[in-house]
Amino acid sequence: MRRHRRAKIVATLGPSSSTRDMIDALFKAGADVFRINMSHTSQERLRELVAMIRQVEEDNGRPIGILADLQGPKLRLGTIEGGSIAVRKGDTVVLDSNPAIGGADRIYLPHPEIISAVEPGHTLLIDDGKVRLTVTKAEPDRITARVEVAGKLADRKGVSVPDTTIPVSALTAKDLSDLEAALEAGIDWLALSFVQRPEDVAEAKKLTRGRALVMVKVEKPQAVARLSEIIEIADALMVARGDLGVEMPLEKVPGVQKQMTRLGRATGKPVVVATQMLESMISSPVPTRAEVSDVATAIYEGADAVMLSAESAAGQYPLEAVTTMSRIAAQVESDAPYREIINAQRTKPESTGADAIADAARHIADTLDLAAVICWTSSGSTALRVARERPRPPIVALSPKLETGRRLSVVWGVHCVVTEDAHDQDDMVDRACRIAFREGFAKTGQRVIVVAGVPLGTPGATNMLRIAYVGADDSTD
């Protein structure tokens, strides 16, 4: 099954999309990766969903990626007498470490790490920013704050501290348990929440030990400030626009999205743009014009993937949402400005043999109008380097490893075929031509370019390219 677009689609599974038939329909409609949100999914249900996705994968003969999204720390207020209190602008609020039920005079904040880290002038956001406080005094066991935006302080509402780096791991006890369960179930990507520093990513990478790749959800200003350090360790980035829009001014989020997309392109790391992309399709069969423009902007910018959250997980029109997103991506990529923007954002290749070969393959493929760029890749690194160059022809990745095909399902433009490793260079070229024909990427008489590492099977050793004709005998395979 060939996609006639380069950008990929991540669809979140939930009550509206948790049957095998619906997962199959979503895949056929255009979903390339399925996201399982561990904030709302038990480990038993996780295993059931993974099993269903793998059934769909086997039935369709195509690698499908699975992304397990870890919940991360949840910072919340304690209990308040009567359930809530109303605060007005200018009021003083005290948050302390006393576990007694709170009231108008003080409220329990069961997070000593926040109390010890905040400083006067720092902002506290309650209930996704519905109430905004400014710290006026910070003591060892209590915070005094002034109300800047009035509202209700209610039981167990979330607390965000956008100005403060909190000395807490991005992985809670629940996350550690979910992480192991997800790895045992055979997922391909882990989405890491609440990242503040590179060390958070390093901790997750150490625990996964290569069993899955780590996608960092950039949802905090602290992560934005250290983005270049974080992306060096991460395998991919997600622009978590919902949480970013709470913790920083909304008008800054589009700029951060562009910054992240371009940094991912420059480093060859996939970037997923997420949150509220087709939000109205939760209850409507068609999106708003603004939402279409939002998705199109992400595609124009060269994002590897765009993501559906509640639209596919809990909405009334999950299939329509995936179909609509796929149509938008295909249309954008056929528009004249798209290729101009993609080419203008190209950065110089890094000073490595792999990048030099990938850049040369893109240049040759575009100049000669070749039918496809075909990469033999064991680890996926060759396909990633070629995808970084955003060639005009489609990219076909051939790998002996099914897990590589699954991981590449989120990468821009890559169509992965799992096949036995090549025996020698002649077999490598011959089989590349046959598979390109069989998969519908090349016709008899057309040329393709084959990229690989020699000796074969050596991860990261991209050092060879050949131009080959697709002959009449290739059509008989």
C-alpha positions as CSV (number, residue, x, y, z in Angstrom):
1,M,0.0,0.0,0.0
2,R,1.7,3.2,-1.2
3,R,0.9,6.6,0.2
4,H,0.8,9.4,-2.3
5,R,2.2,12.0,0.1
6,R,5.4,12.5,2.0
7,A,4.2,13.7,5.4
8,K,3.1,11.0,7.8
9,I,0.0,10.8,10.1
10,V,-0.1,9.8,13.7
11,A,-3.5,8.8,15.0
12,T,-4.4,8.4,18.7
13,L,-6.4,5.4,19.7
14,G,-9.2,5.6,22.2
15,P,-12.9,4.8,22.7
16,S,-13.8,5.7,19.1
17,S,-11.0,3.7,17.6
18,S,-10.2,0.7,19.7
19,T,-11.5,-2.2,17.6
20,R,-9.4,-4.2,15.1
21,D,-11.7,-3.2,12.3
22,M,-11.5,0.5,13.1
23,I,-7.7,0.3,13.4
24,D,-7.6,-1.4,10.0
25,A,-9.9,1.3,8.5
26,L,-7.8,4.1,9.9
27,F,-4.6,2.6,8.5
28,K,-6.2,2.2,5.1
29,A,-7.5,5.8,5.3
30,G,-3.9,7.1,5.9
31,A,-2.7,6.6,9.5
32,D,1.0,5.5,9.5
33,V,1.6,5.4,13.3
34,F,-0.8,4.7,16.1
35,R,-0.4,6.5,19.4
36,I,-1.5,4.9,22.7
37,N,-1.9,7.5,25.5
38,M,-0.9,6.0,28.8
39,S,-2.7,8.7,30.7
40,H,-5.9,7.0,29.8
41,T,-4.8,3.4,29.0
42,S,-4.2,0.5,31.3
43,Q,-1.3,-1.8,30.7
44,E,-3.7,-4.7,29.9
45,R,-5.4,-2.5,27.3
46,L,-2.1,-1.5,25.9
47,R,-1.2,-5.1,25.2
48,E,-4.6,-5.6,23.6
49,L,-4.2,-2.6,21.3
50,V,-0.6,-3.6,20.3
51,A,-1.9,-7.1,19.4
52,M,-4.6,-5.6,17.2
53,I,-2.2,-3.3,15.5
54,R,0.1,-6.1,14.8
55,Q,-2.8,-8.1,13.3
56,V,-3.6,-5.2,11.0
57,E,0.1,-4.9,10.1
58,E,0.3,-8.6,9.2
59,D,-3.0,-8.5,7.2
60,N,-1.8,-5.5,5.1
61,G,1.9,-6.5,4.8
62,R,3.1,-3.1,5.8
63,P,5.2,-2.0,8.8
64,I,3.1,0.1,11.2
65,G,4.6,2.2,14.0
66,I,3.3,2.3,17.6
67,L,3.9,5.2,19.8
68,A,3.3,4.8,23.6
69,D,2.9,8.3,25.2
70,L,3.9,8.3,28.9
71,Q,1.9,10.4,31.3
72,G,4.7,12.2,33.1
73,P,4.5,13.9,36.5
74,K,1.1,15.5,37.4
75,L,1.4,18.4,39.7
76,R,-1.8,19.2,41.5
77,L,-3.3,21.2,44.4
78,G,-4.5,19.4,47.5
79,T,-8.1,19.1,48.8
80,I,-10.0,22.3,49.5
81,E,-12.9,22.7,51.9
82,G,-16.2,22.9,49.9
83,G,-14.3,21.8,46.7
84,S,-13.2,25.2,45.6
85,I,-12.7,28.8,46.5
86,A,-13.1,31.9,44.4
87,V,-10.2,34.3,44.2
88,R,-10.1,37.9,42.8
89,K,-7.4,39.8,41.1
90,G,-5.0,41.3,43.8
91,D,-6.0,38.7,46.4
92,T,-3.2,36.9,48.3
93,V,-3.0,33.1,48.2
94,V,-0.8,30.9,50.4
95,L,0.3,27.5,49.2
96,D,2.0,25.4,51.9
97,S,3.3,21.9,52.8
98,N,0.6,21.3,55.5
99,P,-1.5,18.4,54.4
100,A,-4.6,19.7,56.2
101,I,-7.7,20.5,54.1
102,G,-7.3,23.9,52.5
103,G,-9.5,27.0,52.6
104,A,-9.5,30.7,52.1
105,D,-6.5,31.2,54.3
106,R,-4.2,28.6,52.8
107,I,-4.1,25.6,50.4
108,Y,-2.1,22.4,50.6
109,L,0.5,22.0,47.7
110,P,1.7,18.4,47.9
111,H,4.9,19.1,46.0
112,P,7.8,20.2,48.1
113,E,9.9,20.3,44.9
114,I,7.8,23.3,43.7
115,I,7.9,25.1,47.1
116,S,11.7,24.7,47.3
117,A,12.3,25.8,43.7
118,V,10.1,28.9,43.1
119,E,11.4,32.4,43.6
120,P,9.6,35.8,44.0
121,G,8.4,36.9,40.6
122,H,7.8,33.4,39.3
123,T,4.4,32.5,37.8
124,L,2.1,29.7,39.0
125,L,-0.6,28.6,36.6
126,I,-3.6,26.7,38.0
127,D,-6.0,24.6,36.0
128,D,-4.3,25.1,32.6
129,G,-3.8,28.8,33.3
130,K,-7.4,29.6,34.2
131,V,-6.0,31.2,37.4
132,R,-2.6,32.9,37.3
133,L,-0.5,33.7,40.4
134,T,2.7,35.6,40.9
135,V,5.0,34.5,43.7
136,T,5.6,37.4,46.2
137,K,7.4,35.4,48.9
138,A,9.1,32.0,49.0
139,E,9.8,30.3,52.2
140,P,11.0,26.7,53.0
141,D,7.5,25.4,53.6
142,R,5.2,27.9,52.0
143,I,4.6,30.2,49.0
144,T,2.8,33.5,49.1
145,A,1.4,34.6,45.8
146,R,-0.7,37.4,44.3
147,V,-3.7,36.7,42.0
148,E,-3.1,38.1,38.6
149,V,-6.0,36.4,36.8
150,A,-9.1,35.7,38.9
151,G,-11.1,32.5,39.0
152,K,-11.7,29.3,41.0
153,L,-9.1,27.3,42.9
154,A,-10.6,23.8,43.0
155,D,-9.6,20.4,44.4
156,R,-6.8,18.6,42.6
157,K,-6.4,21.1,39.8
158,G,-3.1,21.1,37.9
159,V,-0.3,23.4,38.8
160,S,2.3,24.6,36.2
161,V,5.4,26.6,36.9
162,P,6.7,27.9,33.6
163,D,9.5,30.0,35.1
164,T,10.9,27.3,37.3
165,T,13.0,24.2,36.6
166,I,11.7,21.7,39.1
167,P,14.2,19.1,40.5
168,V,12.0,16.1,39.6
169,S,12.5,13.3,37.1
170,A,10.3,13.2,34.0
171,L,9.6,9.6,34.8
172,T,7.2,8.8,37.7
173,A,6.8,5.3,39.3
174,K,3.7,4.9,37.0
175,D,5.8,5.9,33.9
176,L,8.6,3.5,34.8
177,S,6.0,0.7,35.1
178,D,4.3,1.7,31.9
179,L,7.6,2.0,30.1
180,E,8.6,-1.6,30.8
181,A,5.1,-2.8,29.9
182,A,5.2,-0.9,26.6
183,L,8.7,-2.3,25.8
184,E,7.6,-5.8,26.6
185,A,4.5,-5.4,24.4
186,G,6.8,-4.4,21.5
187,I,6.1,-0.7,20.8
188,D,8.4,1.2,18.6
189,W,8.5,4.8,20.0
190,L,8.2,6.2,23.5
191,A,6.9,9.7,23.9
192,L,8.5,11.3,27.0
193,S,6.5,14.0,28.8
194,F,7.6,16.8,31.2
195,V,11.1,17.1,29.8
196,Q,13.0,20.0,31.2
197,R,16.6,19.1,30.6
198,P,18.8,16.8,28.5
199,E,19.3,14.5,31.5
200,D,15.6,13.6,31.4
201,V,16.1,12.2,27.9
202,A,19.3,10.4,28.8
203,E,17.5,8.7,31.7
204,A,14.8,7.4,29.4
205,K,17.3,6.3,26.7
206,K,19.2,4.4,29.4
207,L,16.1,2.5,30.4
208,T,15.0,1.7,26.9
209,R,18.4,0.3,25.9
210,G,17.6,0.6,22.2
211,R,14.4,-1.5,22.5
212,A,12.4,1.6,21.4
213,L,13.3,5.1,20.2
214,V,12.6,8.1,22.4
215,M,10.4,11.0,21.2
216,V,10.6,14.1,23.4
217,K,7.4,16.0,23.9
218,V,8.5,19.6,24.0
219,E,5.8,21.1,26.3
220,K,7.8,23.3,28.7
221,P,9.7,26.5,28.3
222,Q,12.7,25.0,30.0
223,A,12.9,22.4,27.2
224,V,12.6,25.1,24.5
225,A,15.5,27.0,26.1
226,R,17.7,23.8,25.9
227,L,16.3,22.5,22.6
228,S,19.6,22.1,20.8
229,E,21.0,20.0,23.7
230,I,17.9,17.9,24.0
231,I,17.7,17.1,20.3
232,E,21.3,15.8,20.3
233,I,20.1,13.0,22.7
234,A,16.5,12.5,21.5
235,D,15.5,10.3,18.5
236,A,12.6,12.6,17.6
237,L,10.6,15.7,18.8
238,M,6.9,16.3,19.3
239,V,5.6,19.9,19.3
240,A,3.2,19.5,22.2
241,R,1.4,22.8,21.4
242,G,-1.4,22.4,24.0
243,D,0.9,22.4,27.0
244,L,3.2,24.9,25.4
245,G,0.3,27.3,24.9
246,V,-0.4,27.1,28.7
247,E,3.1,27.6,29.9
248,M,4.2,30.3,27.5
249,P,2.3,33.1,25.7
250,L,0.1,31.7,22.9
251,E,1.6,34.0,20.3
252,K,5.0,32.4,20.8
253,V,3.9,28.9,20.0
254,P,3.9,29.2,16.2
255,G,7.5,30.4,16.3
256,V,8.6,27.6,18.5
257,Q,6.9,25.1,16.1
258,K,8.9,26.5,13.2
259,Q,12.1,26.5,15.3
260,M,11.6,22.9,16.2
261,T,10.7,21.8,12.7
262,R,13.8,23.4,11.2
263,L,16.0,22.1,13.9
264,G,14.7,18.6,13.4
265,R,15.3,18.9,9.6
266,A,18.9,20.2,10.2
267,T,19.8,17.3,12.5
268,G,17.9,14.6,10.7
269,K,15.5,13.9,13.6
270,P,11.8,13.4,12.9
271,V,9.4,16.1,14.2
272,V,5.7,15.5,14.9
273,V,3.3,18.5,15.2
274,A,0.5,17.8,17.6
275,T,-2.6,19.1,19.4
276,Q,-5.9,20.5,18.1
277,M,-5.0,20.2,14.5
278,L,-8.5,19.3,13.5
279,E,-10.2,19.8,16.8
280,S,-13.6,20.7,15.5
281,M,-13.8,17.3,13.8
282,I,-14.3,15.7,17.3
283,S,-18.0,16.7,16.7
284,S,-18.1,17.8,13.0
285,P,-17.5,15.8,9.8
286,V,-15.6,18.7,8.3
287,P,-12.9,20.9,9.8
288,T,-12.8,24.7,10.0
289,R,-10.9,26.6,7.3
290,A,-8.4,27.8,10.0
291,E,-7.7,24.1,11.0
292,V,-7.0,23.2,7.4
293,S,-4.6,26.1,7.2
294,D,-2.9,25.0,10.4
295,V,-2.3,21.5,9.1
296,A,-1.1,22.9,5.8
297,T,1.4,25.2,7.5
298,A,3.0,22.2,9.3
299,I,3.3,20.4,6.0
300,Y,4.7,23.4,4.2
301,E,7.3,23.7,7.0
302,G,8.5,20.2,6.3
303,A,7.2,18.5,9.5
304,D,7.7,14.7,9.3
305,A,4.3,14.0,10.7
306,V,1.1,15.6,11.9
307,M,-1.0,14.1,14.8
308,L,-4.6,13.6,15.6
309,S,-5.5,13.3,19.3
310,A,-9.1,13.4,20.5
311,E,-10.2,13.7,16.9
312,S,-9.4,10.0,16.3
313,A,-9.4,8.8,19.9
314,A,-12.8,10.0,21.2
315,G,-14.4,12.0,18.3
316,Q,-17.4,11.1,16.3
317,Y,-15.6,11.1,13.0
318,P,-12.2,9.4,13.3
319,L,-12.1,8.1,9.8
320,E,-13.1,11.4,8.3
321,A,-10.4,13.1,10.4
322,V,-7.6,10.8,9.1
323,T,-8.9,11.1,5.5
324,T,-9.1,14.9,5.7
325,M,-5.6,15.2,7.1
326,S,-4.3,12.9,4.4
327,R,-6.0,15.0,1.7
328,I,-4.6,18.2,3.0
329,A,-1.1,16.8,3.1
330,A,-1.3,15.5,-0.5
331,Q,-2.7,18.8,-1.8
332,V,0.0,20.9,-0.1
333,E,2.8,18.7,-1.4
334,S,1.4,19.1,-5.0
335,D,1.3,22.9,-4.7
336,A,4.1,24.9,-6.4
337,P,5.2,26.8,-3.2
338,Y,5.8,23.6,-1.3
339,R,8.9,22.5,-3.1
340,E,10.3,26.1,-3.1
341,I,9.9,26.3,0.7
342,I,11.3,22.8,1.3
343,N,14.4,23.6,-0.9
344,A,14.9,27.0,0.8
345,Q,15.1,25.4,4.2
346,R,17.7,22.9,3.2
347,T,20.9,23.1,5.4
348,K,24.4,22.1,4.4
349,P,25.1,18.4,4.9
350,E,27.2,17.5,7.9
351,S,30.8,16.6,7.2
352,T,30.3,12.8,7.1
353,G,30.4,10.3,4.3
354,A,26.8,9.4,5.0
355,D,25.6,13.0,4.6
356,A,27.7,13.6,1.5
357,I,26.2,10.5,-0.1
358,A,22.6,11.4,0.9
359,D,23.1,15.0,-0.5
360,A,24.6,13.6,-3.7
361,A,21.7,11.1,-4.1
362,R,19.1,13.9,-3.7
363,H,20.9,16.1,-6.2
364,I,21.3,13.4,-8.8
365,A,17.7,12.2,-8.3
366,D,16.3,15.7,-8.7
367,T,18.5,16.6,-11.6
368,L,17.8,13.4,-13.6
369,D,14.2,13.2,-12.5
370,L,14.7,9.6,-11.2
371,A,11.7,7.5,-10.2
372,A,12.8,6.8,-6.6
373,V,15.7,6.9,-4.2
374,I,16.1,3.4,-2.8
375,C,18.0,2.9,0.5
376,W,19.3,-0.3,1.9
377,T,19.3,0.2,5.6
378,S,19.7,-2.0,8.6
379,S,19.3,0.5,11.5
380,G,17.3,3.1,9.5
381,S,20.1,5.7,9.6
382,T,20.6,5.7,5.8
383,A,16.9,6.4,5.2
384,L,17.0,9.2,7.9
385,R,19.9,10.9,6.2
386,V,18.3,10.7,2.8
387,A,14.9,12.0,4.2
388,R,16.8,14.9,5.8
389,E,17.6,16.1,2.2
390,R,13.9,16.0,1.2
391,P,14.4,14.7,-2.3
392,R,11.7,15.2,-4.9
393,P,11.3,11.5,-5.8
394,P,9.9,9.2,-3.2
395,I,12.2,7.3,-0.8
396,V,12.0,3.5,-0.6
397,A,13.8,2.0,2.4
398,L,14.7,-1.7,2.2
399,S,15.5,-3.3,5.5
400,P,15.9,-6.9,6.8
401,K,14.6,-5.7,10.2
402,L,10.9,-5.3,10.8
403,E,11.5,-3.1,13.8
404,T,13.4,-0.7,11.5
405,G,10.5,-0.5,9.1
406,R,8.2,0.3,12.0
407,R,10.4,3.0,13.4
408,L,10.7,4.7,10.0
409,S,6.9,4.9,9.7
410,V,7.1,8.4,11.3
411,V,9.8,9.7,9.0
412,W,9.0,12.1,6.1
413,G,8.7,10.4,2.7
414,V,10.0,7.0,3.6
415,H,8.1,3.9,2.3
416,C,9.7,0.9,4.0
417,V,9.8,-2.6,2.7
418,V,11.0,-5.5,4.9
419,T,13.1,-7.9,2.8
420,E,16.0,-10.2,3.1
421,D,19.4,-8.5,3.2
422,A,21.2,-8.3,-0.1
423,H,23.8,-11.0,-0.7
424,D,26.1,-8.8,-2.8
425,Q,26.1,-5.5,-4.8
426,D,24.5,-7.0,-7.9
427,D,21.7,-8.5,-5.8
428,M,21.3,-5.2,-4.0
429,V,20.7,-3.3,-7.2
430,D,18.6,-6.0,-8.9
431,R,16.3,-6.5,-6.0
432,A,16.0,-2.7,-5.4
433,C,14.7,-2.4,-9.0
434,R,12.3,-5.3,-8.7
435,I,10.8,-4.0,-5.4
436,A,10.5,-0.4,-6.8
437,F,8.5,-1.8,-9.7
438,R,6.4,-4.1,-7.5
439,E,5.5,-1.4,-5.0
440,G,4.5,1.0,-7.8
441,F,7.4,3.5,-7.5
442,A,9.0,2.8,-10.9
443,K,8.0,1.6,-14.4
444,T,9.9,-0.3,-16.9
445,G,12.6,1.9,-18.5
446,Q,12.7,4.4,-15.6
447,R,15.8,4.9,-13.5
448,V,16.3,4.8,-9.8
449,I,19.2,5.6,-7.5
450,V,20.3,3.0,-5.0
451,V,22.0,4.1,-1.7
452,A,23.7,1.7,0.7
453,G,26.5,1.0,3.0
454,V,29.3,-1.3,2.0
455,P,30.1,-3.8,3.5
456,L,26.4,-4.6,3.6
457,G,24.7,-4.7,7.0
458,T,27.1,-2.2,8.7
459,P,24.9,0.3,10.5
460,G,25.6,4.0,9.6
461,A,28.2,3.1,6.9
462,T,26.4,4.9,4.0
463,N,29.1,5.1,1.4
464,M,27.8,4.0,-2.0
465,L,25.2,5.0,-4.6
466,R,24.4,3.6,-8.1
467,I,22.0,4.6,-10.8
468,A,20.1,1.7,-12.2
469,Y,17.4,1.0,-14.9
470,V,14.3,-0.8,-14.1
471,G,14.2,-3.5,-16.9
472,A,11.4,-5.5,-18.3
473,D,12.5,-8.5,-16.3
474,D,12.0,-6.6,-13.1
475,S,8.2,-6.6,-13.8
476,T,8.1,-10.4,-13.6
477,D,9.1,-10.6,-9.9
